[in-house]
Amino acid sequence: MCGICGFSGDMTNYLGESDLKEMLNVIVHRGPDDEGTYFKNNTALGMRRLSIIDLENGHQPIHNEEKDIYVVFNGEIYNFQSLRTDLIIKGHKFYTSSDTEVIVHLYEEYGDDFALRLNGMFAICIWDEKNRKLLLARDRLGIKPLYYAFKNNTIIFASEIKSLLKCSIIDTELNYNKIGTLLSYRYIPGNETMFKDIFEVLPGNILIYHSKNIKIKKYWDIEFKDNPDIEEEFYYENKLLNLIDSSINKRIISDVPIGIFLSGGLDSTIILSEVSKFYDKSIKTFSVGFEKPKTKTNINDYSELALSKKTAKYYGTEHHEYIIKPDEVIDNLKNIIWYMDEPLSDPTAIPLYFLSRLAKKYVKVVLSGEGADEIFAGYTVYREPNAIKKYNQLPNLLKDLIESLNNNFQINFGKNFLMRTKLPVLKRYKGVGMTFKDDEISNLLSGDLQALWIKDKKSDKYLNSFYHMPQWKDEINQMLYFDQKVWLPKDVLIKSDKMTMANSIELRVPFLDYKIVEFASSLPSSLKYKGNTEKYILKKTFKDILPSFILNRQKNGFPIPLSSLLNSELKNFAKDILFSQKSLSRGYFNAKYIESLFKDYDSSSHKGRQIWLLLTFELWNQIFIDNNDVLNENFSAI
């Protein structure tokens, strides 16, 4: 695991080794154990290494026998041992035991199709010196980030945006077109970022830079079957258990200690149960919760430490926990946003940051349950297609009566649902993270930004590709496809990578082994969301394996007392930031609308998420747009 960066093209000698060094210094947290560089032939490659596999000999960049192909790589290749054996049989010679060297020889053997043979998480740069070609490849699901910019016939790439910003030809400029999109989704879907002219390599894609031109090629996609063949449930249970066994076995290979993020929920307990079958060393587990806020009394809204502790005791782990205090949120918020690169509007990044900081004291590698909700339908929002289907099957007279009652009595109950019953799934669904509705964005944005937002919505090729794709019969699977392609890489996985790497630990996500994802996509949604049971096939697979207190609990998500904190401990902090002269002078938003959010605030999670998005976006502007001098590895000290 590490951070990578570099550049290739006309400006390489102008930028020099000094720019490469600056780019590496700002991501030292991603790899505090080692540093390596390559600089010649109009190309510069750099890496910061967190040593996990082949601790002594895994120094990068790694090359082939002829020393004309070089690789820098962030991630883990879980099938590298079998790939290595095949490549040796084909005549390739290895000088290390690392998974990185497998990539070099795979490229020699298979060219641009090398990534199809990898099972893992990765952001890869290959420099083909002989053919003067540079390749950037990202793993299938987007577990590891990879950013790039193209300027003056030069491609610049890095694991984090702040590394790109250290390159002297890159401007730090806000992408004004995407402010409205951020308000809607709380992230920027597709390959754009909140920085103008800085992009991501999308999951399952390879970027090829050759002869001053960039070509992007998709090498993998998720394929859902609209009319899959149906087998008996035990068939799927056995297959899923075997796939999860295989995934866990691959992800406990490490030359350093490993641990597990334990929430006391289904996904992390499955991982703990599986690891305990195969791992012959003491298992360390980690949990965090929040100190009780002033305005909350229900412990389930701010802490699940009791359930995590019960689960850890059941499996006999070495358990560690931490309680986050409200003032720690304020004290660490700017650090967290700095590590995130893009505006932080998912509040679960906060506990993940503290959880990673706790785990760092004991391990270098952790396993976590990210992705299970998005591939096995773990959110209640996936219930809606079945509810709409049942409603639409009602007699027309009864539906007319229901709609008449809602209109004539001027009540809001059910109005939104009734409106959504008339829309196809791709018109009504914008993903799990939706924060502001379109009419709210219109009222919030200033006139100029409102016009940019409307124009951008019409021209956004990435999002429009989803909204104009063919209607599948299985609407839940259509929602899952959107979330796996948009929400998962742009929110869940970016947050997970950035918060763990901020603390120099590696996160592994067993549910996102691409073979499990392909299996899940082949299933009808009735095996994922059945009745009122989310993740049905996953629960059924483990019904005789997990303790009953895990199987029978309701899904809670990570309890974050955001609304309570914004109504008490964080209220003045948020107001001071949002109504500061600096914030108001930007002219992005209608100040009276923001005032109304606080005035009408009733601890509803909806308004809490909206205030949080605006707060973190303003802090992001202060860090990255106002004062680029803070972009250094000592940010946490300022």
ABEGO torsion letter per residue (X at the ends): XBBBBEBBEAAAAAAEAAAAAAAAAAAAAABAABBBBBBBGGBBBBBBBBBABGAAAABOBBBBAAGABBBBBBEBBAAAAAAAAAAAAAGBBBABABAAAAAAAAAAAAEAAAAAABBEBBBBBBBBAAAGBBBBBBBAAGABBBBBBBBGGBBBBBABAAAAAABAABBBBBBAAAAAAAAAAGBBBEABBABBGBBBBBBGBBBBBBGGBBBBBBABBBBBBABBBBBBAAAAAAAAAAAAAAAAAAAABBABBBBBBBAGBAAAAAAAAAAAAABABBBBBBBBBBBBBAABABAAAABAAAAAAAAAAAAGBBBBBBBBBAAAAAAAAAAAAAAAGBBBABAAAAAAAAAAAAAAAABABBBBABGAAAAAGABAAAAAAAAAAAAAABBAAAAAAAAAAAAAAGBABGAAAAAAAABBAAAABAEAABABBAAAAAAABBAAAAAAAAAAAAABAAAAAAAABBBBABAAAAAAAAAAAAAAAAAAAAAAAAAAAAAGBBBBBAAABAAAAAAAAABBAAAABBEABBGAAAAAAAAAABBAAAAABBBAEBBBBAAAAAABAAAAAAAAAAABAAAAAAGABBAAAAAAAAAABAGBAAAAAAAAAAAAAAAAAAAAAABAAABBAAAAAX
